[in-house]
C-alpha cells in the first residue's frame, strides 16, 4: 500500500499536543516528528495537509449493540460501521445479546454465539471491529466456556444483572473470577433486579404505563446497590471489572471508593448521560420520550455534573456510546400504539455522534482538556480492552487517524447522519468541531467529509487480555 504523510496538524495524545508530521508505512505509524517533508520522494508517499486541524487517534467505542446482517436487512452492520467512521471512530466493539441478530443457539452457548457472530460479520465492516460476548442466564455452561472464549481472541464478556436473560449473582461472581484468572475482564450492567422488578410491577398495577414511567421505575438507588455489589465481588475475586453505562453519582461513588481500596475497578459513562437529562421525560411528545427509553434512564442534572467531575478526576475511565440502532418507525413504534413502557425497546443510537457530542459538551465548554478527551475516547479504551495497536499516535501503532476541525460549527440533524436508525436523541444540538478525514491502518475511509472506504476493509481484532 502507498505510504502516507500527514503534515502540519496539531497531533494530540493523552499526554500532550504538538505540531508534527506523521509518517505511515504499511498501515503502521513509523515516525512522529516536527518536519518530515524531506522524506517525500516522487509519488511514493501520499501527502495529506492537516494545517489548521487536530490530528487525533481514532476513537475506540467499546460499547455498541450493532446488529449483524440478515436476509431482510443485509447492510445494517456495514452501514453502522460507515456511520462510526463518519463520526471519527476507527474501532468498535459489539455485543451479541438478544436483539442484535443472534440465534437461539447463541443464547445457549458462548462459543456457538462466537462462531455465529464471526461468520455473520466477516468482511462486512468498513472499520476495525471486535466482539464482547453476552453471557445469558439461559446458557448451559457459560463459565466453563470462558477460557476457550479468551483463547479464541475474545477477552471481554458482558453480564446483565437485569432483564429476562440476567445472570444470577452466583454465576456472575464465578464468571468474573474465571475470566479474570484467564487475563480477561467482565463487563457488567449494574441495576438491581429486586428493586427494579418490584417498581415496574407496582407501576403497572397502578396503571402508570406510559413511556415516562420507565425512568421512574429505574432509580439511582437500584443502580448504586448493584454497583456496590459488583465492586465487592471484584474485590473478593481480586480481578478487574468494568461497569458499563454508569449514569449516577451514587454508583460513581462506589466505583471511586473501590478504586481507592485498590480494586481493579473500571467504569464508563455515555454521551447521553453527559448531554441529556431526565427533563426529557416530561415532554408531552411521546416520541421524544420513547427515543430515550434506555437503561439506565437519563438522570437529573446533579448526576450529570457528577459524571463530568468523574471524567475530569479519573474516577470514570472512558466514554462509550451504548449504541442501539432502534428506529421510531420499527423497534420503538409500540410507544405510539400505547403499549406499556416495559414492552418498549430499550436503547438509543449514538455510534456516529460519540466524538462530536463529547468534544462539544466537554472540550468546547471547558469541562475537559482535549488531551483528556483523547484519553477517554481512544487511549484508555484501547488499553483496558486489549487493543494493543490502537488508541494512540506513536510509532508501532496502527495508523488510525482522525483529522478534526475544531473551528467548525454545525447543527446536528438526524437527516445528516448515516446510521441505521431513523432518529438521534441529540436532534438540534449546536455542535463545535467536525470530522474531516479518517484513516484506518493508513487507508482513507472518510476524505473531506465523504466516504471513500470499502466494505470488508475493516479487520476483526483478536484480543487475549483486558483490564
ZANUPA-209048 format. One record per residue (C-alpha): x, y, z; residue in one letter. Coordinates in steps of 0.001 Angstrom, whole numbers, padded with zeros to 6 digits. Layout:
% residues N
       x       y       z code
       X       Y       Z    A
...
% end
This chain:
% residues 467
       x       y       z code
  000000  000000  000000    X
  001071  003618 -000537    X
  002853  005247  002380    X
  001187  008269  003963    X
  002485  011569  005321    X
  000115  013714  007375    X
  001641  017178  007521    X
  001200  020285  009603    X
 -001525  019250  012025    X
 -001702  019566  015801    X
 -001080  015979  016913    X
 -002975  015205  020119    X
 -002149  012384  022504    X
 -003248  011663  026045    X
 -000027  013208  027327    X
  000133  016369  025226    X
 -000266  018163  021917    X
  002346  019305  019422    X
  002519  020400  015815    X
  004102  017481  013974    X
  004105  015331  010872    X
  003150  011653  010908    X
  004776  009147  008560    X
  002847  005939  007945    X
  004390  002852  006361    X
  002383 -000310  005597    X
 -000520  000899  007722    X
  001638  001471  010805    X
  002827  004755  012301    X
  006540  004917  011560    X
  007584  008363  012783    X
  006027  011378  014519    X
  008359  014355  014181    X
  008360  018099  013603    X
  009192  018115  009891    X
  009224  015021  007737    X
  008710  016730  004384    X
  012205  015728  003288    X
  011104  012084  003219    X
  008719  012635  000327    X
  010320  011242 -002814    X
  008412  011415 -006076    X
  004953  009842 -005791    X
  005869  007125 -003314    X
  004162  008894 -000399    X
  000628  010264 -000293    X
  000737  013682  001389    X
 -002233  014968  003380    X
 -002263  018584  004513    X
 -003622  018848  008077    X
 -002857  022538  008581    X
 -005357  024077  010982    X
 -006690  020676  012050    X
 -006315  018474  015086    X
 -004903  015034  014364    X
 -006476  012613  016828    X
 -006158  008869  017311    X
 -009335  007235  016066    X
 -011963  006770  018742    X
 -012387  003281  020177    X
 -016039  002627  021030    X
 -016135 -000360  023376    X
 -019908 -000490  023849    X
 -022225 -000986  020877    X
 -025174 -003231  020130    X
 -024579 -003073  016393    X
 -026841 -005556  014646    X
 -025487 -008159  012254    X
 -026752 -008525  008698    X
 -029878 -010518  007947    X
 -031560 -011506  004696    X
 -034124 -008760  005279    X
 -031522 -006138  006263    X
 -028225 -007186  004669    X
 -026464 -003831  005072    X
 -027117 -002895  008681    X
 -023758 -003941  010204    X
 -021838 -002353  007343    X
 -023929  000817  007410    X
 -023346  001380  011111    X
 -019607  000805  010638    X
 -019644  003546  007998    X
 -021568  005804  010378    X
 -018947  005175  013049    X
 -016231  006253  010609    X
 -018100  009460  009764    X
 -018071  010190  013493    X
 -014330  009618  013948    X
 -014454  006079  015355    X
 -011972  003644  013818    X
 -012555  000579  016019    X
 -015739 -000601  017717    X
 -016739 -003498  019931    X
 -020172 -005061  019527    X
 -022237 -007309  021796    X
 -024227 -010297  020566    X
 -027010 -010007  023144    X
 -030627 -010806  022199    X
 -031936 -008311  019671    X
 -028686 -007953  017720    X
 -029381 -010817  015333    X
 -028153 -013713  017436    X
 -029897 -017065  017173    X
 -031351 -019251  019949    X
 -028162 -021320  019737    X
 -026113 -018237  020660    X
 -028223 -017808  023774    X
 -027314 -021317  024894    X
 -023558 -021265  024261    X
 -020858 -018591  024227    X
 -018746 -020480  021714    X
 -021668 -021146  019389    X
 -022506 -017456  019588    X
 -018913 -016521  018773    X
 -018776 -018781  015721    X
 -022087 -017407  014516    X
 -021101 -013752  015058    X
 -017723 -014139  013357    X
 -019364 -015723  010322    X
 -022062 -013037  010145    X
 -019598 -010131  010302    X
 -016766 -011481  008150    X
 -015731 -008891  005536    X
 -018710 -006693  006371    X
 -017180 -003699  008169    X
 -015579 -000521  006871    X
 -013508 -000118  010045    X
 -011834 -002453  012517    X
 -014041 -004275  014997    X
 -014155 -006804  017817    X
 -016774 -008542  019906    X
 -017642 -008835  023587    X
 -019905 -011805  024074    X
 -023073 -011501  026143    X
 -023368 -014075  028918    X
 -027000 -015094  029201    X
 -028639 -016699  032190    X
 -030183 -019130  029714    X
 -026803 -020594  028789    X
 -025952 -024137  029746    X
 -022355 -023635  030954    X
 -021106 -020133  030187    X
 -018487 -020076  032939    X
 -016963 -023293  031652    X
 -016686 -021820  028150    X
 -014903 -018608  029167    X
 -011296 -019929  028923    X
 -011896 -021161  025369    X
 -013518 -017835  024511    X
 -010356 -015977  025559    X
 -008214 -018453  023616    X
 -010343 -017589  020558    X
 -009398 -013905  020795    X
 -012250 -012510  022887    X
 -011010 -011280  026261    X
 -014164 -009500  027462    X
 -017749 -010545  028032    X
 -020805 -008808  029418    X
 -023219 -009900  032120    X
 -026583 -008295  032793    X
 -027986 -008115  036331    X
 -031467 -007352  034939    X
 -033794 -008398  032073    X
 -035094 -011868  031392    X
 -031665 -013146  030350    X
 -029940 -011847  033501    X
 -027109 -013709  035168    X
 -027716 -014542  038831    X
 -025189 -013329  041406    X
 -023561 -016720  041914    X
 -022772 -017230  038251    X
 -021861 -013568  037783    X
 -019235 -013875  040519    X
 -017946 -017138  039049    X
 -017752 -015596  035580    X
 -015891 -012576  036903    X
 -013391 -014762  038711    X
 -012874 -017238  035866    X
 -012498 -014564  033190    X
 -010135 -012503  035345    X
 -007951 -015520  036091    X
 -007582 -016056  032352    X
 -006450 -012465  031784    X
 -009823 -011144  030675    X
 -012409 -008804  032160    X
 -016132 -008957  032805    X
 -018331 -006017  031853    X
 -021449 -005635  033970    X
 -024784 -003882  033509    X
 -025404 -002800  037100    X
 -029052 -002464  038099    X
 -030656 -004335  040986    X
 -033376 -006720  039742    X
 -035318 -006864  043018    X
 -035737 -003107  043265    X
 -036474 -002651  039565    X
 -038824 -005604  039105    X
 -040808 -004500  042155    X
 -041009 -000904  040960    X
 -042113 -001996  037470    X
 -044806 -004320  038832    X
 -046114 -001630  041173    X
 -046239  000982  038392    X
 -048123 -001318  036038    X
 -050579 -002218  038806    X
 -051293  001496  039331    X
 -051894  001963  035627    X
 -048716  004001  035162    X
 -047904  002501  031790    X
 -046773  005489  029669    X
 -043145  005659  028439    X
 -042046  008204  031060    X
 -042684  005659  033826    X
 -039801  003583  032509    X
 -037428  006113  034063    X
 -039408  006376  037288    X
 -039027  002626  037896    X
 -035246  002535  037436    X
 -033902  004561  040337    X
 -030382  005729  041027    X
 -030564  003604  044189    X
 -031117  000475  042089    X
 -028013  001311  040086    X
 -025940  002166  043151    X
 -026886 -001005  045060    X
 -025927 -003200  042120    X
 -022679 -001312  041508    X
 -021702 -001679  045150    X
 -022283 -005433  044952    X
 -020167 -005752  041805    X
 -017339 -003804  043456    X
 -017469 -006220  046399    X
 -017337 -009183  044014    X
 -014295 -007767  042210    X
 -012512 -007104  045480    X
 -013177 -010631  046773    X
 -012085 -012219  043492    X
 -009101 -009864  043051    X
 -009827 -009434  039339    X
 -010627 -006456  037109    X
 -014224 -005473  036371    X
 -015789 -002879  034086    X
 -019075 -001138  034861    X
 -020913 -000221  031669    X
 -023028  002918  031099    X
 -022699  004333  034622    X
 -025253  007124  034982    X
 -025479  008360  038576    X
 -023497  009951  041374    X
 -024321  007143  043785    X
 -022956  004432  041524    X
 -019894  006561  040757    X
 -019230  006923  044474    X
 -018970  003149  044868    X
 -016546  002895  041942    X
 -014448  005724  043364    X
 -014328  004030  046776    X
 -013357  000710  045226    X
 -010526  002282  043256    X
 -009250  003922  046455    X
 -009170  000489  048106    X
 -007085 -000979  045317    X
 -009847 -002787  043459    X
 -009192 -003011  039727    X
 -012470 -001259  039057    X
 -013148  000493  035765    X
 -016222  002334  034588    X
 -017600  004126  031560    X
 -020342  006637  031014    X
 -022107  007579  027786    X
 -022670  010794  025833    X
 -026417  010763  026532    X
 -025843  010915  030283    X
 -023461  013830  029767    X
 -025599  015856  027360    X
 -029230  014991  028210    X
 -031178  014956  031479    X
 -034346  013425  032882    X
 -036194  016612  031905    X
 -036637  014804  028573    X
 -039238  012533  030185    X
 -041504  015495  030981    X
 -042106  016113  027278    X
 -045679  015865  026012    X
 -044304  014399  022771    X
 -044495  010630  023197    X
 -041851  010079  020523    X
 -039402  012372  022300    X
 -039850  010330  025478    X
 -039691  006948  023749    X
 -036468  007963  021982    X
 -034814  007954  025402    X
 -036272  004783  026855    X
 -032867  003451  027804    X
 -031442  001565  030778    X
 -030303  003120  032997    X
 -032501  006106  032114    X
 -031424  009711  031818    X
 -030725  011291  035210    X
 -031094  014693  036913    X
 -028592  017456  036176    X
 -026919  016835  039552    X
 -025916  013345  038411    X
 -024767  014738  035074    X
 -022471  017186  036863    X
 -021064  014357  038990    X
 -020237  012393  035829    X
 -018333  015310  034315    X
 -016351  015594  037546    X
 -015648  011866  037420    X
 -014306  012132  033898    X
 -012054  015016  034872    X
 -010615  013399  038006    X
 -010172  009881  036599    X
 -012911  008132  038566    X
 -014537  007367  035229    X
 -012190  005730  032755    X
 -013820  006231  029385    X
 -016836  007264  027343    X
 -018646  004793  025066    X
 -021905  005040  023175    X
 -024098  002066  024165    X
 -025309  002410  020581    X
 -028605  000656  019880    X
 -029837  001299  016323    X
 -033519  001388  017219    X
 -035940  003136  014889    X
 -039042  005074  015873    X
 -040849  003520  012914    X
 -039918 -000044  013856    X
 -038494 -001075  017244    X
 -039976  001847  019201    X
 -043226  002085  017251    X
 -045039  000315  020084    X
 -044825  003519  022118    X
 -047220  005234  019725    X
 -049619  002311  019999    X
 -049873  002721  023751    X
 -048148 -000482  024857    X
 -046845 -000455  028463    X
 -043380  001024  028963    X
 -041856 -002328  029925    X
 -042556 -003615  026406    X
 -040897 -000688  024581    X
 -037488 -001481  023099    X
 -034598 -000170  025210    X
 -031783  001808  023638    X
 -030841  004794  021502    X
 -028436  005363  018601    X
 -025063  007044  019085    X
 -022342  005310  017065    X
 -021841  008371  014830    X
 -022034  011082  017487    X
 -019513  009965  020135    X
 -016705  012381  019282    X
 -018947  015279  018268    X
 -021013  015278  021475    X
 -018024  014645  023746    X
 -015973  017399  022112    X
 -018818  019940  022018    X
 -020056  019305  025550    X
 -016619  018618  027039    X
 -013741  020445  025375    X
 -015647  023334  023780    X
 -017416  024103  027059    X
 -014245  023962  029127    X
 -015080  020813  031069    X
 -012196  018754  029668    X
 -008854  019361  028008    X
 -008505  017896  024530    X
 -005759  015556  025773    X
 -008117  014138  028405    X
 -010764  013613  025754    X
 -008305  011612  023653    X
 -007533  009524  026721    X
 -011237  008881  027353    X
 -012229  008065  023782    X
 -009135  006292  022455    X
 -006130  005608  024659    X
 -007758  004145  027763    X
 -010433  002139  025910    X
 -007695  000540  023807    X
 -005580 -000161  026886    X
 -008354 -001657  029023    X
 -009816 -003781  026247    X
 -006599 -005330  024958    X
 -006435 -003402  021675    X
 -002684 -003068  021843    X
 -002184 -001430  018427    X
 -004990  001097  018819    X
 -005669  004291  020720    X
 -002511  006392  020360    X
 -000425  008240  017800    X
  003022  006757  018296    X
  005424  004584  016304    X
  004372  000964  016101    X
  000642  001627  016442    X
 -001923  001222  013705    X
 -002324  004445  011737    X
 -005909  005041  012844    X
 -006116  008813  012456    X
 -008851  011446  012528    X
 -008411  014918  011068    X
 -010733  017125  013124    X
 -011643  020757  012510    X
 -012101  022435  015918    X
 -013400  025668  014357    X
 -016379  024135  012542    X
 -019916  024904  013690    X
 -022982  022910  012736    X
 -026456  021853  013856    X
 -026952  018138  014419    X
 -029791  016657  012375    X
 -030812  013027  012014    X
 -031146  013598  008277    X
 -027401  014282  008066    X
 -026363  011065  009821    X
 -025511  007728  008220    X
 -026533  005175  010870    X
 -029340  002627  010500    X
 -031591  004395  012973    X
 -034161  006978  011898    X
 -033519  009496  014681    X
 -030930  010943  017035    X
 -031660  011926  020644    X
 -029458  014990  020039    X
 -031636  016491  017291    X
 -030972  020240  017034    X
 -027812  020263  019157    X
 -025417  023043  018196    X
 -022034  021377  017740    X
 -018479  022653  017786    X
 -015951  020784  015655    X
 -016282  018368  012751    X
 -014538  015267  011424    X
 -012926  015979  008048    X
 -010971  012817  007203    X
 -010456  009380  008761    X
 -007786  006744  008152    X
 -007838  003134  009365    X
 -004425  001487  009268    X
 -003351  004227  006874    X
 -006200  003668  004423    X
 -008615  006559  003847    X
 -012183  005802  004918    X
 -013529  009361  005093    X
 -011934  012056  002938    X
 -013110  015661  003186    X
 -016445  014531  004599    X
 -017169  011811  002024    X
 -016991  008022  002404    X
 -014148  006597  000319    X
 -013629  003294  002120    X
 -014688 -000205  001171    X
 -016914 -002809  002672    X
 -014769 -005539  004180    X
 -011619 -003444  004697    X
 -012265 -003498  008428    X
 -010464 -006303  010232    X
 -011541 -008375  013211    X
 -009206 -007610  016113    X
 -008441 -010557  018333    X
 -007653 -009836  021982    X
 -006078 -012072  024629    X
 -006006 -009697  027607    X
 -008159 -006967  029146    X
 -008292 -004875  032282    X
% end
